[in-house]
Amino acid sequence: TFRRLAEAILLAAAFMLIATIVFFAKSELNSLLPLMLCSFLPLLLWAAIRFGRGGASCAVLGLVAVTVDSLSDWPLDVGAVNGLLMLQSFFLLFAIPVLYLGALHSDLQQSTQALNSAMRRYRIATSSAGIGVWNWDQRSSAFNIDAELKQLLGYADHEIDNRVEAWMEHVHAEDRERVLRLAKALV
């Protein structure tokens, strides 16, 4: 969509802005370079959450490009090997969690889409068959009356709360104990 494209362009522009600052400021602020590269973290998280695996991968690739470009300017007071180890730990610290978050987010989106599709099929099946469904988990006391069932019985969805007590108020007083006992047995 246009909004998604605009968000991707905004993310890329923010990434390029920070990369430009890092590129031009690296000679003056050589000792702060690792800290300046940490300023990419919000953008990496943004890319992982909003664009999943692909966004996280592109953001990490951009971070690698900026870091490799500034590799010669990293503070190597202790020696070149320690500088490279610091760079590797920097990437491990950022890349692994961000890529993992992007993968989890993508999987969550796929699961949500599958659940929404199943719910649409469920709604179509119950409404076309003219049936209503209720669910009662006695362990957690969660009680759910499908809106279709309420409508079949002549009530609007908001007229009966999703609580056992609210449902029992609509059962004849003489039948409440028997209906409650049968419902518990069915559950």
N, C-alpha and C positions, 0 to 999 in steps of 0.2 A: 504494500500500500504506500501511498504518498507519505503518510506520517512515519512509517517505518524507514523509508528511504531518507527522509529528512533527519530522523534520529541517527541513522548510520553516518550521514554526512556531518552532522554535528559532532558525533563521537570522533570521526576521523580528523575533523578540524581541531578539536581539543587536543588530540594526540599530536598532531603536527605542531600546534602552538607550543606544547611542552617540549617536544623534540627540538624545535627551533631555539627555545630558551636554553636547553641543555647544550645544544651545539655551539651557540655563540657565547655562553657564559662559562664554558668548560675551561678556558684558558685563565680567566680571572679567579674562578672559584674551584680550582683543581681539587682541593681537599674536601669539598662538599659534593663532589660528583656522585658518589654512591647515594647520598641523601637526596639529591636532585632526581636521580632515577627512581627513587621510591615514590615520587610524586605521580608516577604512572599507575600506581595501585588502584585508585578509584576508577580510572578508565578501564583497567583490566577487568575489574569486577563488573562494571557497567556492561562491557562487551560480553562477558560470560553470562550474566543474568538475562540480558535483553536479546542476545543473538546466539546463545547456546554454544555448541562446539565450534562452529565456524567463526563466530565472533571472537571467542576466546583464543582460537588458534591464530587469527589475523592479528589480534592485539599483542599476543606474545611474540609473533614474528616481527611486528613493528618495534617492540621493545628490544629484541635481539639486534635489529638493524641499528637502532640508536646506540645501543651499548657497544656493538662491534665498531661502530664509527668512532666512538669516544674511547676505545680500548687503549690507545696510545697515551691518553691523558689521565688514566686512572692513577691514583696515588700509589706508588710502588716504593714506599720508604723502606720496607723490610726486604723487598726483593721482588723480582718478576714472578716467581713461583707463587708467592703469597698473594700477589695481585690477581693472578689467574684463579687461584683457589677461592678468593673472595668473590670474583665474578661468577664462578660456578655455583657457589653457595647462594649468591644473589638470585641466579636463575632458578635454582631448585626451590628456593624459598617462595618465589613468585609463581613460576610456571606450573608446577605440579598442582597446587591447590586451585589455581584459576582454571586450568584445563579440566580438572576433576569437577569443579563447580559447573563449568559449561556443559560437561557430559551429563551430569545429574539433572541440570535444568532441561536439557533436550529430552532426556528420558521422562521427566515429569510432564513436559508438554505432550509427548506422545501418549502417555498414560491418561492424561486428562482428556485428550481428544477421543481416545477409545472409550472412556467412561461416558463422555457426553454423547457419543454415538449410541452406546448401549442404552442410555437413559432415553434418548429419542425413540429408539425402537420399542422400549418398554412402554412409553407413553402412547405410542401409536397402537400397540397391541392391546393395552388395557382400555383405551377409549373406543377402539373399533369393536372390541368384544363386549363392551358395556359392563365391565366388571370393575370393582374397586378392591384395593389391597390395603391391608394394615399390617404393621410389624411391631412386635413388642419384645424387647430384650429384657428379661426379668433380672438379669445380673446387674445391669446398669440402670434399670427402670426407664430406659429410653422407649418411647411409644410414638409411633408415627402412623397417622391415618392419611392415606392418599387423598388428594383433593378430588379425584374422580369418585371415590367412594362417598365422600361427603356430598358431592353433587348428586349422586344417584339416590341418596337418602333425603334430598331436599334441603341441604344446608350449603351455605357459602363456605369457602375455605377458612375464612377468618372467624366463623361462628363457633367452631369447635377447636379448642387448643389441642395440641399434640401431647396430651397428658391422659393417663388412664382415668383419673377422676373426672375430667371434663367429658370424656366419652361416656362414662357411666351415668352422668347426669341426664343423658338422652335415652337411657334405657328405663323402662317402666320400673317403678320402685319395687314391685313384687318380684320382678325378674332379675334384679341386679346381682344378687348373690349367686344365683344359678348361672347367669351369663359370665360373671367373673370367674367362677369355678371352671366352667367349660373352656373359657379363653385361656386360663392358666394351663389346663390340661392339653389344649391344642399347641400352646407354645412349647 
